[in-house]
Structures are given as structure tokens and as C-alpha cells.
Amino acid sequence: MQIGSLFIPSFPAWTFLQAEGNGAPLAVIASGRVIAACRASRRSGIEPGMSGERVKSLCPDVRLRIRSAELEAAAWEEVVHSVNGITPFIEKSRPPLLYFRPDDLPLARALTETLSVHGGVAPHRAAAQLAALRAAPGNMLVVSPRNLDGFLDRFAVERIAEIGFEEDTVDLLHHFGYATLGAVKKLSLRHLKAQFGDDGERLFKMLHPETEPPIPLFREARVIRQGYEFDDPCREPREILPVLEYLVCQAAEILRPEYCQRLRLIAKGYRNRANATAFRILPEPIGNLPGLLRAAVRLLHEVLSPGLEVESLALELGALRHMKSAQVPLFKERPSVFTAVRAVHRRFPEMVQRAVVQPDVLFSEDEMRLDPFPEKEPPRRKRKRPR
């Protein structure tokens, strides 16, 4: 039984591309440093660990975004949901790697191309991950059992740094003359563990996998679905829009008091029975009717195509969550300066900095330094009451 895998390098950057679409190069920062960048940004010389100022100097047109855990969760749920559309056997995992059972290889290839991710199929999980790592974006590399040794003989050890191995491990392997994983496979567990510690043990288990359990049946996360079947096939937006508004109203009523961050619209064709599908990852969770309706109308324009006669329409809300509640004060309070400035910081990272005064310096120009804007609000100083 073959194992399939999907691998998404620079996953935080990929999520913003799904939410905002392709365009200018994009990089994601956390605590003032780059943690992920798209391929266009990497071609411009942007690498993880760079500051926002350095990134702007290398690529003035780059889109800087603050990492969003909620957006990543919604994007990953969409990936899992898409894979569940071609197979019910998916192993629960965390981004950027997912394992599944490739029952229909052509559909798996098409999904890999649609999501623009790396896909791999191999006899076991570790080899499937390596195959996905070697595959080009939007492609799926299939490694049969008889070709596995040849695949490892051509797999350069430099690539394992992309899946969490230390750079020192890669450098030492090269220093000792082990340039491919096929050569490393000849080493014993004792040798690898003595020289590389935990990295060596992990590498040995990857190259010498034990008997693995099969991919389990997947249990889908809760979603809200609303559907409508037309009496007669429709093709004009003016005929479909009222139905879409009705579906959005029904879904919004069920959604209360939750919020969603993922929308999917499915239009079933009349003659060819083909489904036209569009999805959207929202930058921020929404729960109000106008916001849901605007997003759904955009999806409808993506779904409709010349000659498509719609027999039924289905709307799905996913990535559901309860927002953190806060107690409403009795008297109206002014918003804090930190809250107001944080909104600007999220929209334009690295543009807002905090001035810190440094007393007792030698030169007057050193009296003030500029620090990155803090991620959390500093504790407020209590005012002293007059006696």
C-alpha cells in the first residue's frame, strides 16, 4: 500500500497568498523577523531571520504581513477538506505536512496542482515526505518500492534542512563524504546517534522505517452547510444571486454566536454533472451577514462560467470558532493608544517603532533609540493619588 503526502514549505506565507492572491512578493514576520517568504521573495534574496527594514531595502514592493495563527488554522482546514474530497483516509497532522491514502492518483495530482503544493507518493511515510520535498510546486512525485533505493541515491543531503534537520548535521555529513541519503543509509544507528544525537536517530528511523499502521479514516471538522436545488437550470447571475443571499442568511443564522474564516461555494452543473467550486480564506474571522454576503458574491463570480447551467448551489462555512469575550464596562472608556497603534502596525509592519530614551549617554545623538513595536501591551503604570 502506497502512502501519499502533501508538503507546503513556507506555510505562513502560503496562507496569506491563499487569502490575498498572487501579486507582489510576500514575507511573514514575527517579533520583527522574517519567518517565511514566498518563492518570489526568496528570489529577491529575502531569507528567514531578516529584519523588516532589511527586507524593504532588498525588495521595496514586498508585502509584509504579521503572522496570524487563526489564518493558518483556517487555511490548513481548507487543505484537509480538499484532500477529504478525494479520499476518506487522512492522518491527523499539523502543517506543513499531511499524509493520506492515494486511492485515486489522477485526482491527487489535480489537487496538488490546484493548491500549488508539493505532493509525494511512496511505500512509507518518511519516503513520501522526501518525495514531496523533491517534487516541484504543483506536482506529485511517485516513488515505487523498486525505485526507492535509486531515489535515495539521488537525494542530496542538503534538502533535509528544509524538514527540520540542523545545518550542522548537513555540514558534517558532507565533511565525512556522505552527499546523498543513499550513502547515509549504510550507516548504523550507533554511528548516527553518536555523531549527531537526536538528529542522527531521527535520520536513521527515516531511512529504516519500521512497520507502520495504515492511514486511519478521517473525521471531518464541524462545518455549516446550506444548499438549494433549482426547479430549472440557471445560468444568469441575476437568477442565482437571490438564492445565494438566502443561503447566506440561513448560514449566518446558524453561525451565531460563532465566527468563520473559510467559505466554499459549490455549483453543480446540469448537463455534465460537473461541480464548479471556489473557496476563500478570509484574512479575519467574520460573523456578520454583510461580510459573509460580500465574500459569497465574490465566490459566485469565480464559480460562474459561460455555458454553465447551475442545477444546485451549496454554501459551506468552515474554520468555526468562538471569539474571546470581554466584559462590557459600565461607563464608556476611551480606547488605549496601544490598541489604536497596533491596528496600524498590523497593516504596515515595521513602519511603527517605539522611541526609548537612554539617559547618561556620552553623545546627544544616542539619547534616543527606536525599538520594534511590542507584540503585547506593556503593563500600565498606576497613577499616584494626591495626598
N, C-alpha and C positions, 0 to 999 in steps of 0.2 A: 504493500500500500504506500503510495507516494504522499508526501506532505507538502502543502503549499504555504507560502509566506508572502506577506506584504511588508515592505520596509520603506519608511518615509524619513530620509535624512533631513536635518534642519526642520524638524516638525513644527516648532513655534512659528517659524517664518512661513511654512506651508499653510498653516491655519489662517494667517492673515491674507494670503493670496486667495484662499477659498472664499473669504468674506468680502474682500475688496476687488478681486480680479487682478489680472496681469496689468502691468504698466511700468512705472518707474521701478528701479531696483529697490528692494525692501530688506531691512535688517531689524531684528528684535533685540531690545536691550533690557537688562535687569540690573538694578543697582549701578546704573551709569555705564555698564559694559555690554558689548555685543555678545549674545549667547547663540544666535542663529542668524543666517543670512541666506537669501535665495541664490540661485546659480548666477544670475546677472550681477548681483552684488559681489559674489566671490570672484567673478571675472574682473571686477574693478579693483581687486586687492583687499576687499573687506574680509577680515577674519575674526573669529571669536576672541574676546578679550580686549578688543579695541575700544577706546572711548568714543562717545558720540561726536566730539569735536574732530577727532582723527578721521572718523568715517565721513563727516561732512567735507573735510578737506580733500579726501580721495575721490568722493562722488557727491557733488553738490546736489544732485537731483534725487538722492536716495530718500526713501520713505522710512523714517524711524518710528517704531512702534514700541510701546511698553508691553511687556509680556502679560498675557491675560490667561489665567488658569481656567476661567469659565469658557472662554472662546475655544481653548484647546480641548476641553471636555466635550463641547458641542461638536467640534469637527471630528473628533475620534468616534463619537457616537454615529455620525453620518457614515464614516468609513465602515464601521462594524455593520450598520444597517445595510449598506450597499453589498457587502460580502454575503450577508444573510439572504440577499435576494437571489444568489446563485447556488448557495449550499446551506443546509441547516446545521452543519458541523463546523463549529468555530470554537477555538480555545480562548477562554477569557484571558486577556493580556492587557498590558499597558503600552501606550505609544512609546517609540515609533514602530513597533514590531507586532505583527499579528499572524497566527497560524490558523490554517483551515484545511479542509479536505477538498482537493480539486476534482470534484466529480465530473465537471464539465469544463475541460481545458479551454476550448474556444471562448466560452463566456468569461472565464477567469482572465484570459488575455485581453478581452474587450474591456473588462472592468479596470484592469491595470492601466490601460491607455486612457480611459475616461477620467480616472482620478489623477493621472500623471504621477504615479508612484512606481517603485521598483518591485517586481514580482519574481519569485523563485519557486521551483518545484524540485524536490529531491527525495531520496529514500528516508531521511530522518530530519528532525527539526533543525539541528545545527547546520547540516548541509543545505537545507532550504534557505536558512538565513544567509549563508555565504553566497548562494546562487542569486538571491535577491540583491545582495550587496554588489555583485558583479554586473547585474543587469543594468541596461540603460534606462533612464526615466521613461515611464510609459510602456515598458517592455517586460516580458516574463522569460526568464532563462530556465529551461528544463534540463535537469541532470539525471540521467538514468543510472541505475545501480552499476552497470558495467562500465560507465564512463566516469564514475566518481573519483577514482584514483587519478585519472588523467586530468580531471578538473582541479584537484588539489595540487597536482604538479605544476599547474599554470597559474595558481592563485598566489600573487605576491603578498608577502607578509606585511607590507606597508598598509594594506587595506584594513587589517584587523584593528587599527587605531580608530577607525570610524565606528566600531561597535563596542567601544569602551576599554580597550586594552591600552596600557600605559605606553607612552612614546619610548621610555627607556627599554621596555621589553622588545619593541620592534628594533631599536638600535642594536641591542645586544645580540639578537638573533642574526642580524646582518653581519655583525662583527665576528660571530662564530661560523659564518658561512651558510646559514640556513635562510635562503632567499625566498623559498616557497613553502606553503603549508604541507606539500607532499614530502619535503625534506624534514620538516619538523615532526611529521607523523612517525618517523622512525625512532624518535627519542622516547625514552621510558618516562613514566610518571615520576620516578625518583629523581631523574635528571632535571626535568622541567620544574618540579616543585622546589628542588634545592637551589636552582639558579634564579627562578622568577617568582617564587612564593605562590600567592593566590592566583596570579595571572597564569603561571605555569600549569597549575592544577585545572583551571578553567579551560585552558587551551587543550590540554590532554583529553578532557571529557568531551570537548567539541569534536576532536579528531577521532576519538574512540567511543562513540555513543553506546550506552547500554540499551537493553530492551525498553522501548518506550510505550506508554499507554496510547490507545487510539485517540483521535480528536473527539471530544465529547459533543453531545447535542447542545446547541446554543439556546439560551433563554433570553429573549429579547427584552430590552428595557421598555418601560411603560411609555406609550405614545398616545396621542389623541387623534383619532381618525374620523373623518366625516366624508360621506360620499353621496353622489346624486346620479341617477340614470335618466337620460333624456328620453322623452317619448319618440322623438325623431332626431336623427343625427344633426348636429350643429357644426358650423364652421366659422361663423361670424363672431367677432368679439362682443358685439352688442347683444347677441343672444346668450353668450356664455357668462358675461360679467354679472348679471343679476344672480345667477346660480352661484357664482364664486362668492359674492357678497353674503348670500345666505349661508354657505358653508363656513365662512369666516365668523359670522355671527354665532352660529351654533358651536363652533370650536372655542370661541372666546368665552362663551357662557360656561362651558365645561372647564375651561382653563382656570377660572377664578378659584382661589386667590393665588395661583401659581404664575410663573413666567416661563416662556420658552425661548430657545435660542437657535432652533433649527426648524426650517419649513421645507416641505416637499409637496409638489403638485404632480399628480398623475392623470393624464388624459388618455383614455382608452379609445383607440381608433375603431371605426365601424366596419370598414371593408376588410382591411388586412389584419385586424385584431391586434395591431402593434400598440404598445404603450409608449407615449411620449412623456418623459419625466424630466423635471427640473427641480433642483434643490438650492437652498441658500442658507449659509451660516451667517447669522446676524452678529454684528460687532458687539452688541449689548443685548441682554435678555429683555424681552418686551412682553407685556401682558395686556396692553390696551387695544381696543378694537381698531382705531385709526392706524396704528403702527402695523398691526397684523394685516390689515387690508392693503396697505401700500406695498408691503413685501409680497403678498399673494398676487397682486396685479402684475408686479414685475415678473414673477414666475410664469404667469399666464402668457405674457408676451414671448417668453422664451419657449414655451411649450407649443404654441400655435405655429403652424407652418402651412404654406399653400397646399391645398388639396386634402388637408387633414379634416376628416369628419369625426367629431367627437361624439362617442356614444355614452360615455360616463366620465365623471370628474370626481377625483378624490383628493382631499387635503389632509396633510399629516403634520402635526405639531410634535416636535421632539425636543430632547435636551431640557426636560421639565425640571424645575427647581423652585423651592420657596426662597424668596429673598429674605435677608435678615431684617427682622422687625425692630423698630425703635419706639420707645415710649414718647408720645407727643407731650411737650411741656405745656403747662397751664398758660404761661404767657409767651408771646411770640418773641423769639430770640433772633438776633442778627447772625447770619452765617459767619463762621470763623474765616479768618484770612487764609488759613491753610487750606480749607475746603475749596475756596474760590481759586486759589493759585494752583491747586492740584489738578483742577479741570483743564487749565491751560497747559500744565506740564504734560498731561496725558496726550493732549492733542499735538503739542510741539515739544517733544523731548529734547533735553539739553539746552533749550532756549531760556529756561528759568533757572537761575542759580541763587544761592543764599550767601549774602555778604556776612563775613565773620571778622570782627575787629580783633586785632592782635596787639595788646599793649606791650610796652617795654621793648620795642624793636629798635634796631640800630638806624635803619633808614626809613624816612617817612613814607616812601612808596610801598613799603612792606607792611604798613599798618592794617591793611585790609586784604583778605584773601576771599576767593569765590569757591564755595563748595557745591557739589551736586545737590539738587533738591531732594530732601529726605522722602523715603517711601512711606514712613509713618509719622503721624503728627507728634511733635515733641510735647512733653508734659507742660501744661500751662502753669505759669507762676501765680501763686495766690497773692492777691493784693493785701497789703498790711492795713488794718483798720486804724484810723487815728485814735489815739487815747484821749 
